[in-house]
Amino acid sequence: MKQSAYAPLAVAVSLLLTQQALAADTANLGTLQATIDRQGTKVKSNVVTFQDQQESTDNDLRGLLREEPAIAIGGGNGTSQFFYVRGMGQNSVDVKVDNAYSDSQIHYHQGRFMLDPALVKIVSVQKGAGAASAGIGATNGAIVAKTLDAQELLKDSTNDYGVRVNAGYASNDGYSYGASVFGKADNLDLLISGNRIHDNNYVGGSGYKNLRGDNVVTSSALDKQSYLVKGGVNFANHRLVASYLQETHEGDRPVREEFDFANVPLTATKLTPEQIALGYRLQKEGNETYVLDANGNKIANTARNAGSQKKMRKDITNLEYQGYNLGFADSATANIYLMHDKRWAANDSNNGYAGGSQLANPATKMGVTTLGANLNLDRALNDATLVKYGLNYRKQEVTPTQFFSQWTDRGSKTTYQNPTLNNQQKTDVGLYAEAITDWRDFTVTTGLRYDHFNFKAMDGKRVSGNDLNPSLGVIYQVMPTLSVNGNLSYASRSPRLYDAISAGGNRGVVSIADGTKAEKARNTEIGFNYKDGNWSANGSYYWQRTDNTLGGFADARHGKSTLINNAGHMTNQGYELGIAYTQNNLVVRAGVADSNPKFTGNTYLENGKLKNRLSQNPEFATKIGRTWTGSIAYRLSDPNLELGLRNRTVEAVDSVLLNGEAPQRKDGYSVSDVFANWKPFNNDQLNVNFGVNNVFDKNYRPHAQRPAVTTLVGAGRDYRIGINYTF
C-alpha cells in the first residue's frame, strides 16, 4: 500500500472524529477520581479503565490501546511483543504497576512487559520526557497502571462482599477464564483474584504462507496466568495497602522471540547424509545456496531459532501508604516494593546467548531483582499554588544462570580468559520539587529534579553520575472552550544493565567506560485542547533530543568484549491530533500520529571496517509510519446493546533509524474490527461482549518490530466472545 492511498480520506475523517484516548479527560472510578494527562504538557492522553475492560473482548494491552495512534505493539503473543510510544521502544519506556518498575531486561530479543488487564482498574499513557515528579528515567514516556482492589469492585454494591467471574473464547487465539473474591469488614478490605489466558498458535491473514507450507505462526502459543492478592486497612486519615502480584507466561518459545524463522530459508554448502536420503538438493541463487526438498521447495531454517519450554515470571510485592491532612502535607503517598523478573528454560544447550553447550546444566534460571521506594508529598501553599515534592529510590541486580571462566570469539575462534565476574548492580536515587500555580488565565508548572546513579559492571568496574533536570509547563485558557499549552522538560536515564541471559560472560565481558553519563532528554511540546458542546479536539507537536545516548563497542581489554559508553545522540519529532463528536448514545472518534526517531552514532575502526557504536536493535526505537485510528459506536436503549466498528491504518515507511543504515521497507496496512457489548440487566452486573478482529482477514506485519521478512505477522480474522458476571 502506498502512503497516499489513505491520506485524503484520513485527513477528511480526522476533521470530524477523534481517537478515544485523546477525548478522555477524567475517569470517574468511584473511590478513585483520576484526572489523567500527558505528562508535562497537560494534553489529554489515553485512559483505559476497568469499565473499558469489562466491555471488551480484549485481554491484552495491545487490544485495549489499539485506538491510541501514538502507541504501537508488535506481532506475536505475550513476551514476543515489542512496545513503542511515539516510536520509542522498551529500553526508553517504562511500564509502572502500582509505582513499581524496572529498566533492566532478561533478553533484548523479547518484550519486557507483562500486564494482564483483568487485574487492572486504570491504565494511563504518559508521553515524552516527564516532568520533575515523573520518577526515575522518564525520558520517553511510560505506561502507568493501578491494580484492582475490593473498594473498586464494591463501589456500586450495597453488599460487603462479592464474586466476579469471567470467561472468553477467540477462534484464532484461544480461551480465557478467571475469578475474583472480594469483601470488606469495618475498616478492612481484601481482594483475591486470578486469571488465565491460553493462546494457541494463531494463523496469519489471507494469503500468508510460510516455508513450511502452512499459515500458522510457529511458537506463538502461550499460557498466561496472573494472580493478585491485595488487602487494605483504613484508620483516621490513613490507608495502608499490601499486595502481591504474579504474572507468568509459559510455552514452547524460540530463543529470539520476535522472529519467525519459518520464513527464513535453509542454506548450506553441502547436504547431510540424512538430507540426501530424503532427496534434498542444493540450488544456488546469487551469493546464497539454498536447500530444496524432494519437491523443489525451499525449507524453513527453524533450527536456527530453536527453542524449548520456557517460563517468564514477574513477582511484585508492594506496600503502599496514603495519608491526608498530615500537617506537613495535605496528602502523601508512599510505597516500597520488591520485584523479581525471572526466566526459566528447560533446555538452553543450543542457546549461545545463555552459554549453549558450555552450560553446566541445560536447564537455566536467571533473573533481575529490583528493590524500590517512592515518597510523594503534596501541599497547597495558598488557593493558587500547589507544591509537590518527594524522592525515588531503586536498586537493581542481574543474576545470570552461571559465570563462564572463558569465552570464544565467534569470528576469530580465539579463546579469552574472563576476569572475576560479578552480578551487575545499579542504584538510582532521585529528589524532586514541583510547583503548580494558577494566575488569571494561566497555569504554570515549574519543577526541578536531581538524579544520581551508581553502576557496577560485570567486571566490577564502577561508574556514577549526577544530573539536574528542570521542567516548565504553561497552559493558557484562551476562552472557556479552548486552551493552548507548551512545555520544556529535561529528564535523564542511567545506563541499562546488560541482559541477564548473557551476563555470565559466555559472549565476553560487558564493562563500562570511565566517565559514562546518563542519557539526557530534552522534550519541547506545544498543544491545544478544545471542547464545545458535542465536539472536542486536541493535539500536540513535539521535538525531542537525547544526548549521551548509550551504546557499546569492542573493548580490547577483554578480547573484543563490549564497553558501554556514550555513543551518540537521538532526535525525535512528530505530532498527534484527535477530534470527537458525541451525541446521546452516539460516539465517533478518530486520531492521527506520526513520529520520526533518528540515531546519530559515533564510529570506530575494527579490523579495517568502520562500525557504529550505537545499536539499531528495535528495543531502542523503530519507524512506525503515520498511523490513523477511527471508531464509531452507538448504544441502543432497549436492548442495552452497543454496536461499533473501528479501524487502524498504518502508512508505509522506509525505515532508516541509524545514520548510515540502508533503508528497509515496511508495507502499510489497514485493519478493521467490529464489536458489541450487551448489558442484559441494564447495568454492569453482567456484560456480554462480541467482536470480530481483522474482519477482512488482512495479511500484514505490524510496524512495531524489525523491518524484515522474519518478523511476526498479525493474526488473521478472529471471532471473539467474552462474558463477565459480578454477584
LUMZA-992091 format. One record per residue (C-alpha): residue in one letter; residue number from 1; x, y, z; chain. Coordinates in steps of 0.2 Angstrom, whole numbers. Each point is the difference from the previous one (the first is absolute). Layout:
BEGIN
REC:A:NUM:X:Y:Z:A
...
REM end
This chain:
BEGIN
REC:M:1:0:0:0:A
REC:K:2:7:17:-4:A
REC:Q:3:-1:14:12:A
REC:S:4:-11:11:-10:A
REC:A:5:-14:-14:-1:A
REC:Y:6:-8:5:16:A
REC:A:7:6:17:3:A
REC:P:8:-14:10:-8:A
REC:L:9:-13:-10:9:A
REC:A:10:9:0:16:A
REC:V:11:2:19:0:A
REC:A:12:-19:3:-3:A
REC:V:13:-5:-12:13:A
REC:S:14:12:7:13:A
REC:L:15:-9:17:-2:A
REC:L:16:-16:-8:7:A
REC:L:17:6:-14:12:A
REC:T:18:12:-3:14:A
REC:Q:19:9:-14:8:A
REC:Q:20:-7:-7:16:A
REC:A:21:16:3:10:A
REC:L:22:1:19:-4:A
REC:A:23:-18:3:4:A
REC:A:24:1:-7:17:A
REC:D:25:2:13:14:A
REC:T:26:-5:-7:16:A
REC:A:27:-3:-18:5:A
REC:N:28:-13:-1:14:A
REC:L:29:5:-16:9:A
REC:G:30:-11:2:16:A
REC:T:31:13:0:14:A
REC:L:32:13:6:-12:A
REC:Q:33:-3:16:-10:A
REC:A:34:15:1:-12:A
REC:T:35:3:14:-12:A
REC:I:36:13:-7:-12:A
REC:D:37:10:11:-12:A
REC:R:38:15:-1:-10:A
REC:Q:39:14:3:11:A
REC:G:40:7:18:0:A
REC:T:41:-10:6:-14:A
REC:K:42:-17:-3:8:A
REC:V:43:-7:-6:-17:A
REC:K:44:-13:-13:3:A
REC:S:45:6:-18:-3:A
REC:N:46:-6:-18:0:A
REC:V:47:-9:-6:15:A
REC:V:48:-6:-18:1:A
REC:T:49:-11:-4:15:A
REC:F:50:-7:-16:7:A
REC:Q:51:-16:4:-8:A
REC:D:52:8:0:-17:A
REC:Q:53:7:-17:3:A
REC:Q:54:-17:-6:6:A
REC:E:55:-8:5:-16:A
REC:S:56:13:-8:-12:A
REC:T:57:6:-17:-6:A
REC:D:58:18:6:1:A
REC:N:59:11:-8:13:A
REC:D:60:17:8:-4:A
REC:L:61:7:18:-1:A
REC:R:62:1:0:-18:A
REC:G:63:-18:-2:-2:A
REC:L:64:-6:12:13:A
REC:L:65:12:14:-7:A
REC:R:66:-3:-3:-18:A
REC:E:67:-9:16:-2:A
REC:E:68:15:10:6:A
REC:P:69:10:4:-16:A
REC:A:70:16:5:9:A
REC:I:71:1:-17:8:A
REC:A:72:5:-15:-10:A
REC:I:73:2:-18:5:A
REC:G:74:8:-14:-11:A
REC:G:75:-5:-17:-6:A
REC:G:76:-1:-16:10:A
REC:N:77:-6:-3:17:A
REC:G:78:6:5:17:A
REC:T:79:19:1:2:A
REC:S:80:2:0:-19:A
REC:Q:81:-8:17:-1:A
REC:F:82:11:16:-1:A
REC:F:83:-8:16:7:A
REC:Y:84:2:18:-7:A
REC:V:85:-6:17:5:A
REC:R:86:3:14:-13:A
REC:G:87:12:-13:-9:A
REC:M:88:10:-2:16:A
REC:G:89:3:-18:6:A
REC:Q:90:0:-9:16:A
REC:N:91:18:5:5:A
REC:S:92:-7:18:0:A
REC:V:93:-17:-3:7:A
REC:D:94:-6:-7:17:A
REC:V:95:-15:-9:5:A
REC:K:96:-4:5:18:A
REC:V:97:-12:-11:10:A
REC:D:98:-5:7:17:A
REC:N:99:16:11:-2:A
REC:A:100:11:-15:-1:A
REC:Y:101:11:-1:-15:A
REC:S:102:17:-5:-7:A
REC:D:103:11:4:-15:A
REC:S:104:10:-16:-1:A
REC:Q:105:-5:-14:-11:A
REC:I:106:3:-19:-2:A
REC:H:107:4:0:-19:A
REC:Y:108:-1:13:-13:A
REC:H:109:-8:-12:-13:A
REC:Q:110:-16:0:10:A
REC:G:111:-13:12:7:A
REC:R:112:3:6:18:A
REC:F:113:-18:3:6:A
REC:M:114:-13:-11:7:A
REC:L:115:-17:7:6:A
REC:D:116:-17:-8:0:A
REC:P:117:-14:13:-2:A
REC:A:118:-12:-11:10:A
REC:L:119:10:5:16:A
REC:V:120:1:18:-4:A
REC:K:121:-13:14:4:A
REC:I:122:9:14:-10:A
REC:V:123:14:2:-13:A
REC:S:124:6:17:-5:A
REC:V:125:13:5:-13:A
REC:Q:126:13:13:3:A
REC:K:127:10:6:-15:A
REC:G:128:17:9:-3:A
REC:A:129:12:5:14:A
REC:G:130:-9:1:16:A
REC:A:131:-2:14:12:A
REC:A:132:10:1:17:A
REC:S:133:-12:-11:9:A
REC:A:134:0:-14:-14:A
REC:G:135:12:-11:9:A
REC:I:136:17:-8:-5:A
REC:G:137:5:-1:-18:A
REC:A:138:-16:8:-8:A
REC:T:139:9:5:-16:A
REC:N:140:-13:-6:-13:A
REC:G:141:-16:-4:9:A
REC:A:142:-8:-14:10:A
REC:I:143:-15:-11:2:A
REC:V:144:-7:2:17:A
REC:A:145:-12:-13:8:A
REC:K:146:-9:-1:16:A
REC:T:147:-6:-18:6:A
REC:L:148:-18:-4:5:A
REC:D:149:-6:0:18:A
REC:A:150:-15:-5:10:A
REC:Q:151:-6:18:1:A
REC:E:152:-1:2:-19:A
REC:L:153:-10:-16:-2:A
REC:L:154:-12:5:14:A
REC:K:155:-3:18:-5:A
REC:D:156:-17:-3:-7:A
REC:S:157:-6:-14:12:A
REC:T:158:-10:1:16:A
REC:N:159:9:-17:5:A
REC:D:160:16:-1:10:A
REC:Y:161:7:-14:-11:A
REC:G:162:-1:-7:-17:A
REC:V:163:6:-12:-14:A
REC:R:164:4:4:-18:A
REC:V:165:3:-13:-13:A
REC:N:166:5:2:-18:A
REC:A:167:3:-11:-15:A
REC:G:168:4:3:-19:A
REC:Y:169:3:-10:-16:A
REC:A:170:10:6:-16:A
REC:S:171:-1:-11:-16:A
REC:N:172:18:5:-5:A
REC:D:173:8:2:17:A
REC:G:174:-7:-11:14:A
REC:Y:175:-10:2:16:A
REC:S:176:0:8:17:A
REC:Y:177:-8:-1:17:A
REC:G:178:2:8:17:A
REC:A:179:-8:4:17:A
REC:S:180:1:13:13:A
REC:V:181:-6:-1:19:A
REC:F:182:-1:16:9:A
REC:G:183:-7:8:16:A
REC:K:184:1:12:14:A
REC:A:185:-3:0:19:A
REC:D:186:1:16:10:A
REC:N:187:16:9:-5:A
REC:L:188:7:-16:-9:A
REC:D:189:-1:-5:-18:A
REC:L:190:7:-15:-10:A
REC:L:191:1:-6:-18:A
REC:I:192:6:-17:-7:A
REC:S:193:0:-1:-19:A
REC:G:194:6:-12:-13:A
REC:N:195:-1:0:-19:A
REC:R:196:6:-12:-14:A
REC:I:197:2:3:-18:A
REC:H:198:5:-15:-12:A
REC:D:199:6:6:-17:A
REC:N:200:1:-13:-13:A
REC:N:201:12:2:-15:A
REC:Y:202:-10:12:-11:A
REC:V:203:-1:1:-19:A
REC:G:204:4:15:-11:A
REC:G:205:-12:9:-11:A
REC:S:206:-5:-5:-17:A
REC:G:207:14:-4:-12:A
REC:Y:208:13:-3:14:A
REC:K:209:10:-15:-3:A
REC:N:210:17:-5:8:A
REC:L:211:14:-11:-7:A
REC:R:212:-8:-15:10:A
REC:G:213:-15:1:-12:A
REC:D:214:-13:6:13:A
REC:N:215:-7:16:7:A
REC:V:216:4:-3:18:A
REC:V:217:12:12:10:A
REC:T:218:11:-12:8:A
REC:S:219:4:1:19:A
REC:S:220:-14:13:3:A
REC:A:221:-9:-11:12:A
REC:L:222:1:6:18:A
REC:D:223:-8:-4:17:A
REC:K:224:-2:16:10:A
REC:Q:225:-5:0:19:A
REC:S:226:-1:14:11:A
REC:Y:227:-5:2:19:A
REC:L:228:-3:14:12:A
REC:V:229:-2:1:18:A
REC:K:230:-3:17:7:A
REC:G:231:-6:5:18:A
REC:G:232:-3:18:7:A
REC:V:233:-3:8:17:A
REC:N:234:-7:17:3:A
REC:F:235:3:10:16:A
REC:A:236:-3:18:3:A
REC:N:237:7:9:-15:A
REC:H:238:11:-14:-5:A
REC:R:239:-1:-15:-11:A
REC:L:240:13:-15:-1:A
REC:V:241:-1:-12:-14:A
REC:A:242:11:-16:-2:A
REC:S:243:-1:-10:-17:A
REC:Y:244:8:-14:-9:A
REC:L:245:-1:-1:-19:A
REC:Q:246:7:-15:-10:A
REC:E:247:0:-1:-19:A
REC:T:248:6:-16:-9:A
REC:H:249:2:-3:-19:A
REC:E:250:4:-18:-5:A
REC:G:251:2:-9:-16:A
REC:D:252:11:-8:-13:A
REC:R:253:10:16:-5:A
REC:P:254:14:3:-12:A
REC:V:255:16:9:6:A
REC:R:256:-3:16:-10:A
REC:E:257:-19:2:4:A
REC:E:258:-3:14:-12:A
REC:F:259:5:-10:-15:A
REC:D:260:-9:-13:-11:A
REC:F:261:13:-11:-8:A
REC:A:262:-13:-10:-9:A
REC:N:263:2:14:-13:A
REC:V:264:19:-2:-1:A
REC:P:265:7:-12:-13:A
REC:L:266:13:-13:5:A
REC:T:267:17:2:-8:A
REC:A:268:15:-11:-1:A
REC:T:269:16:-4:-10:A
REC:K:270:-3:-19:0:A
REC:L:271:-14:-12:5:A
REC:T:272:0:-12:15:A
REC:P:273:-2:-18:-3:A
REC:E:274:-18:1:7:A
REC:Q:275:-4:14:-12:A
REC:I:276:6:-10:-15:A
REC:A:277:-10:-15:6:A
REC:L:278:-16:11:-1:A
REC:G:279:4:6:-17:A
REC:Y:280:5:17:4:A
REC:R:281:11:10:-12:A
REC:L:282:10:17:0:A
REC:Q:283:-5:15:-11:A
REC:K:284:11:15:-1:A
REC:E:285:-8:18:-2:A
REC:G:286:12:14:0:A
REC:N:287:12:-1:15:A
REC:E:288:-11:-13:9:A
REC:T:289:-2:-19:-2:A
REC:Y:290:-17:-6:6:A
REC:V:291:-6:-17:5:A
REC:L:292:-15:-6:-10:A
REC:D:293:-11:-15:5:A
REC:A:294:-4:-15:-12:A
REC:N:295:-14:11:-7:A
REC:G:296:12:15:-4:A
REC:N:297:-7:11:14:A
REC:K:298:11:10:12:A
REC:I:299:1:-6:18:A
REC:A:300:-3:11:15:A
REC:N:301:16:2:11:A
REC:T:302:-10:-2:16:A
REC:A:303:15:-8:9:A
REC:R:304:9:16:0:A
REC:N:305:-12:7:12:A
REC:A:306:-4:-16:9:A
REC:G:307:-7:2:17:A
REC:S:308:-7:-10:15:A
REC:Q:309:-13:0:13:A
REC:K:310:2:17:9:A
REC:K:311:-8:10:14:A
REC:M:312:1:18:3:A
REC:R:313:-6:6:17:A
REC:K:314:-2:17:8:A
REC:D:315:-3:2:19:A
REC:I:316:-4:16:9:A
REC:T:317:-2:2:18:A
REC:N:318:-6:17:4:A
REC:L:319:-4:10:16:A
REC:E:320:-9:16:-3:A
REC:Y:321:-5:15:12:A
REC:Q:322:-12:14:-3:A
REC:G:323:-3:14:13:A
REC:Y:324:-10:17:0:A
REC:N:325:1:16:10:A
REC:L:326:16:-5:8:A
REC:G:327:5:18:5:A
REC:F:328:17:0:-10:A
REC:A:329:-10:-6:-15:A
REC:D:330:-17:0:-6:A
REC:S:331:2:-17:-7:A
REC:A:332:14:-13:-1:A
REC:T:333:2:-16:-10:A
REC:A:334:14:-12:3:A
REC:N:335:5:-18:-5:A
REC:I:336:14:-12:2:A
REC:Y:337:1:-15:-12:A
REC:L:338:10:-15:-5:A
REC:M:339:-1:-6:-18:A
REC:H:340:7:-16:-7:A
REC:D:341:1:-3:-19:A
REC:K:342:4:-18:-3:A
REC:R:343:4:-11:-15:A
REC:W:344:0:-19:0:A
REC:A:345:4:-12:-15:A
REC:A:346:-1:-18:0:A
REC:N:347:15:-2:-12:A
REC:D:348:12:14:-6:A
REC:S:349:13:-11:-6:A
REC:N:350:-2:7:-18:A
REC:N:351:-2:18:6:A
REC:G:352:17:9:-2:A
REC:Y:353:-6:15:9:A
REC:A:354:-3:-10:16:A
REC:G:355:16:-10:-2:A
REC:G:356:-5:-14:-11:A
REC:S:357:10:-16:0:A
REC:Q:358:11:7:14:A
REC:L:359:-14:1:13:A
REC:A:360:2:-11:15:A
REC:N:361:-18:-4:-1:A
REC:P:362:-11:2:-16:A
REC:A:363:-15:6:11:A
REC:T:364:4:19:4:A
REC:K:365:-7:12:13:A
REC:M:366:4:19:0:A
REC:G:367:-8:16:5:A
REC:V:368:0:18:5:A
REC:T:369:-4:6:18:A
REC:T:370:-6:17:3:A
REC:L:371:-3:9:17:A
REC:G:372:-8:17:0:A
REC:A:373:-9:13:10:A
REC:N:374:-9:16:-4:A
REC:L:375:-6:15:11:A
REC:N:376:-12:13:-8:A
REC:L:377:-6:15:11:A
REC:D:378:-12:13:-5:A
REC:R:379:-4:17:9:A
REC:A:380:-10:15:-5:A
REC:L:381:9:16:4:A
REC:N:382:-15:10:-4:A
REC:D:383:-16:-1:-11:A
REC:A:384:11:3:-15:A
REC:T:385:15:-11:3:A
REC:L:386:3:-18:3:A
REC:V:387:17:-7:4:A
REC:K:388:5:-18:-4:A
REC:Y:389:17:-7:7:A
REC:G:390:7:-17:4:A
REC:L:391:13:-13:-4:A
REC:N:392:3:-16:-10:A
REC:Y:393:12:-15:4:A
REC:R:394:3:-15:-11:A
REC:K:395:14:-14:1:A
REC:Q:396:1:-13:-13:A
REC:E:397:11:-16:-1:A
REC:V:398:2:-12:-15:A
REC:T:399:3:-19:4:A
REC:P:400:5:-11:-15:A
REC:T:401:-2:-18:0:A
REC:Q:402:19:-3:2:A
REC:F:403:17:9:-2:A
REC:F:404:12:-6:-14:A
REC:S:405:19:0:3:A
REC:Q:406:3:3:-18:A
REC:W:407:-8:4:-16:A
REC:T:408:3:-3:-19:A
REC:D:409:-2:13:-13:A
REC:R:410:-11:-6:-14:A
REC:G:411:9:8:-14:A
REC:S:412:18:-3:4:A
REC:K:413:-3:-16:11:A
REC:T:414:13:8:12:A
REC:T:415:-3:-5:18:A
REC:Y:416:1:13:14:A
REC:Q:417:1:-2:19:A
REC:N:418:-13:10:10:A
REC:P:419:5:10:15:A
REC:T:420:-10:-3:16:A
REC:L:421:-18:3:-4:A
REC:N:422:-13:8:11:A
REC:N:423:-19:3:0:A
REC:Q:424:-3:16:-9:A
REC:Q:425:-8:13:12:A
REC:K:426:-7:17:-2:A
REC:T:427:-8:13:13:A
REC:D:428:-10:15:-5:A
REC:V:429:-5:14:12:A
REC:G:430:-11:15:-4:A
REC:L:431:-6:15:9:A
REC:Y:432:-13:12:-8:A
REC:A:433:-10:16:4:A
REC:E:434:-14:6:-11:A
REC:A:435:-12:15:1:A
REC:I:436:-17:2:-9:A
REC:T:437:-6:18:0:A
REC:D:438:-16:8:-6:A
REC:W:439:1:18:-5:A
REC:R:440:-15:8:-9:A
REC:D:441:-2:-10:-16:A
REC:F:442:17:-9:2:A
REC:T:443:6:-16:8:A
REC:V:444:18:-1:2:A
REC:T:445:10:-16:6:A
REC:T:446:18:2:5:A
REC:G:447:11:-14:6:A
REC:L:448:17:-6:4:A
REC:R:449:7:-17:1:A
REC:Y:450:16:-7:7:A
REC:D:451:6:-18:-6:A
REC:H:452:15:-10:6:A
REC:F:453:5:-18:-6:A
REC:N:454:13:-12:4:A
REC:F:455:4:-14:-12:A
REC:K:456:10:-16:3:A
REC:A:457:5:-10:-16:A
REC:M:458:3:-18:-2:A
REC:D:459:19:2:3:A
REC:G:460:-3:10:16:A
REC:K:461:3:17:-9:A
REC:R:462:-10:14:8:A
REC:V:463:-6:16:-7:A
REC:S:464:-12:13:8:A
REC:G:465:-8:17:-6:A
REC:N:466:-11:14:5:A
REC:D:467:-13:10:-10:A
REC:L:468:-11:15:3:A
REC:N:469:-16:0:-11:A
REC:P:470:-11:16:0:A
REC:S:471:-18:0:-8:A
REC:L:472:-12:14:-4:A
REC:G:473:-18:-2:-6:A
REC:V:474:-12:14:-4:A
REC:I:475:-19:-1:-4:A
REC:Y:476:-9:15:-6:A
REC:Q:477:-19:0:0:A
REC:V:478:-4:10:-16:A
REC:M:479:-19:-2:2:A
REC:P:480:-11:-12:10:A
REC:T:481:0:-12:-14:A
REC:L:482:19:1:-5:A
REC:S:483:16:-1:9:A
REC:V:484:18:-1:-8:A
REC:N:485:15:-6:9:A
REC:G:486:19:-3:-1:A
REC:N:487:14:-8:10:A
REC:L:488:18:-2:1:A
REC:S:489:6:-15:10:A
REC:Y:490:17:-8:3:A
REC:A:491:2:-18:6:A
REC:S:492:14:-12:2:A
REC:R:493:1:-19:-1:A
REC:S:494:15:-9:8:A
REC:P:495:10:-14:-10:A
REC:R:496:-10:-16:-2:A
REC:L:497:6:-16:8:A
REC:Y:498:5:-13:-13:A
REC:D:499:-12:-14:-4:A
REC:A:500:-1:-13:13:A
REC:I:501:0:-14:-12:A
REC:S:502:17:4:-6:A
REC:A:503:8:8:16:A
REC:G:504:10:-16:4:A
REC:G:505:14:5:-12:A
REC:N:506:-3:-14:-13:A
REC:R:507:1:14:-14:A
REC:G:508:13:10:9:A
REC:V:509:0:12:14:A
REC:V:510:-11:16:0:A
REC:S:511:9:14:9:A
REC:I:512:-3:19:0:A
REC:A:513:11:15:-5:A
REC:D:514:7:12:12:A
REC:G:515:-11:16:1:A
REC:T:516:-15:-8:-8:A
REC:K:517:-15:11:3:A
REC:A:518:-19:-2:1:A
REC:E:519:-10:3:-16:A
REC:K:520:-7:17:1:A
REC:A:521:-17:4:-10:A
REC:R:522:-7:17:-4:A
REC:N:523:-18:0:-5:A
REC:T:524:-9:16:-7:A
REC:E:525:-18:-1:-3:A
REC:I:526:-15:11:-5:A
REC:G:527:-18:-5:-1:A
REC:F:528:-18:5:2:A
REC:N:529:-16:-6:8:A
REC:Y:530:-17:4:-7:A
REC:K:531:-18:-5:6:A
REC:D:532:-16:8:-4:A
REC:G:533:-16:-9:2:A
REC:N:534:0:-16:-10:A
REC:W:535:17:3:-8:A
REC:S:536:18:-2:8:A
REC:A:537:17:1:-8:A
REC:N:538:18:0:6:A
REC:G:539:17:-2:-7:A
REC:S:540:19:3:2:A
REC:Y:541:16:2:-9:A
REC:Y:542:16:-5:8:A
REC:W:543:19:1:-2:A
REC:Q:544:12:-11:10:A
REC:R:545:19:-2:1:A
REC:T:546:9:-13:11:A
REC:D:547:18:3:2:A
REC:N:548:13:-13:7:A
REC:T:549:-10:-14:-8:A
REC:L:550:8:-16:6:A
REC:G:551:7:-13:-11:A
REC:G:552:15:-12:0:A
REC:F:553:16:-4:-10:A
REC:A:554:14:-13:0:A
REC:D:555:11:1:16:A
REC:A:556:17:-7:-2:A
REC:R:557:3:-2:18:A
REC:H:558:-11:-16:0:A
REC:G:559:3:-6:-17:A
REC:K:560:-13:10:-10:A
REC:S:561:-13:0:13:A
REC:T:562:-13:14:1:A
REC:L:563:3:17:9:A
REC:I:564:-15:10:4:A
REC:N:565:3:18:-4:A
REC:N:566:-9:16:-6:A
REC:A:567:0:-3:-18:A
REC:G:568:-10:13:-9:A
REC:H:569:-17:9:1:A
REC:M:570:-18:-3:-5:A
REC:T:571:-14:12:-7:A
REC:N:572:-18:-2:-1:A
REC:Q:573:-14:11:-6:A
REC:G:574:-18:-3:-5:A
REC:Y:575:-18:5:4:A
REC:E:576:-17:-7:6:A
REC:L:577:-17:6:-4:A
REC:G:578:-17:-6:5:A
REC:I:579:-18:6:-1:A
REC:A:580:-17:-7:7:A
REC:Y:581:-18:2:-2:A
REC:T:582:-13:-7:13:A
REC:Q:583:-18:2:-1:A
REC:N:584:-12:-10:11:A
REC:N:585:5:-18:-2:A
REC:L:586:11:3:-15:A
REC:V:587:19:2:1:A
REC:V:588:12:3:-15:A
REC:R:589:18:2:2:A
REC:A:590:16:0:-10:A
REC:G:591:19:5:2:A
REC:V:592:16:1:-9:A
REC:A:593:18:-1:6:A
REC:D:594:17:0:-8:A
REC:S:595:18:-1:7:A
REC:N:596:17:0:-8:A
REC:P:597:14:-7:12:A
REC:K:598:18:1:-6:A
REC:F:599:16:-5:8:A
REC:T:600:17:8:-5:A
REC:G:601:14:-11:7:A
REC:N:602:19:2:2:A
REC:T:603:10:-12:-10:A
REC:Y:604:16:-11:3:A
REC:L:605:12:-10:-10:A
REC:E:606:0:-19:2:A
REC:N:607:10:-12:-11:A
REC:G:608:1:14:-13:A
REC:K:609:-19:2:0:A
REC:L:610:-9:16:6:A
REC:K:611:-14:-5:13:A
REC:N:612:-13:9:9:A
REC:R:613:0:1:19:A
REC:L:614:-19:2:1:A
REC:S:615:-12:-15:-2:A
REC:Q:616:-13:-1:-13:A
REC:N:617:-10:-13:10:A
REC:P:618:-18:3:1:A
REC:E:619:-1:0:19:A
REC:F:620:7:18:-1:A
REC:A:621:-12:7:-14:A
REC:T:622:-7:-3:-16:A
REC:K:623:-9:9:-15:A
REC:I:624:-19:-3:2:A
REC:G:625:-7:10:-15:A
REC:R:626:-14:12:2:A
REC:T:627:-15:-8:9:A
REC:W:628:-18:4:-2:A
REC:T:629:-14:-7:12:A
REC:G:630:-18:2:0:A
REC:S:631:-16:-7:8:A
REC:I:632:-19:2:0:A
REC:A:633:-11:-8:13:A
REC:Y:634:-19:2:4:A
REC:R:635:-9:-7:16:A
REC:L:636:-18:-5:-2:A
REC:S:637:-11:3:15:A
REC:D:638:-11:-16:-1:A
REC:P:639:9:-12:-1:A
REC:N:640:15:8:9:A
REC:L:641:12:-4:-14:A
REC:E:642:15:10:-7:A
REC:L:643:5:-4:-18:A
REC:G:644:16:7:-8:A
REC:L:645:14:-1:-12:A
REC:R:646:18:7:0:A
REC:N:647:15:1:-12:A
REC:R:648:18:1:2:A
REC:T:649:10:6:-16:A
REC:V:650:19:0:0:A
REC:E:651:8:8:-15:A
REC:A:652:16:-7:-8:A
REC:V:653:17:6:5:A
REC:D:654:18:-2:-5:A
REC:S:655:8:-4:16:A
REC:V:656:17:8:3:A
REC:L:657:3:2:19:A
REC:L:658:19:1:1:A
REC:N:659:11:11:-10:A
REC:G:660:8:-9:-14:A
REC:E:661:-13:-14:0:A
REC:A:662:-7:-6:-16:A
REC:P:663:-19:3:-1:A
REC:Q:664:-12:-14:3:A
REC:R:665:-18:0:-6:A
REC:K:666:-15:-3:11:A
REC:D:667:-16:-2:-10:A
REC:G:668:-15:9:6:A
REC:Y:669:-16:-9:6:A
REC:S:670:-18:4:6:A
REC:V:671:-9:-11:12:A
REC:S:672:-18:1:5:A
REC:D:673:-10:-7:15:A
REC:V:674:-18:-1:5:A
REC:F:675:-6:-1:18:A
REC:A:676:-15:-1:11:A
REC:N:677:-4:1:18:A
REC:W:678:-17:-6:8:A
REC:K:679:-5:4:17:A
REC:P:680:-15:-12:4:A
REC:F:681:-4:8:17:A
REC:N:682:3:18:-6:A
REC:N:683:15:1:11:A
REC:D:684:17:-7:2:A
REC:Q:685:-5:-15:10:A
REC:L:686:1:-10:-16:A
REC:N:687:9:5:-16:A
REC:V:688:0:-11:-16:A
REC:N:689:12:5:-13:A
REC:F:690:2:-4:-18:A
REC:G:691:13:4:-13:A
REC:V:692:8:-4:-17:A
REC:N:693:18:6:0:A
REC:N:694:8:2:-18:A
REC:V:695:-17:-2:-7:A
REC:F:696:7:0:-18:A
REC:D:697:14:-13:4:A
REC:K:698:14:12:-5:A
REC:N:699:18:-7:-2:A
REC:Y:700:11:12:8:A
REC:R:701:16:3:11:A
REC:P:702:-2:13:14:A
REC:H:703:13:13:-1:A
REC:A:704:4:-1:18:A
REC:Q:705:15:-12:-3:A
REC:R:706:14:-3:-11:A
REC:P:707:-2:5:-19:A
REC:A:708:3:-18:-7:A
REC:V:709:-8:-15:-7:A
REC:T:710:4:-9:16:A
REC:T:711:-11:10:11:A
REC:L:712:-17:-6:6:A
REC:V:713:-16:2:-10:A
REC:G:714:-16:6:8:A
REC:A:715:-14:-12:4:A
REC:G:716:-13:-3:-13:A
REC:R:717:-19:1:2:A
REC:D:718:-4:-4:18:A
REC:Y:719:-18:-2:7:A
REC:R:720:-1:4:18:A
REC:I:721:-12:-1:15:A
REC:G:722:2:4:18:A
REC:I:723:-11:1:15:A
REC:N:724:2:7:18:A
REC:Y:725:-12:-2:14:A
REC:T:726:1:8:18:A
REC:F:727:-11:-6:14:A
REM end
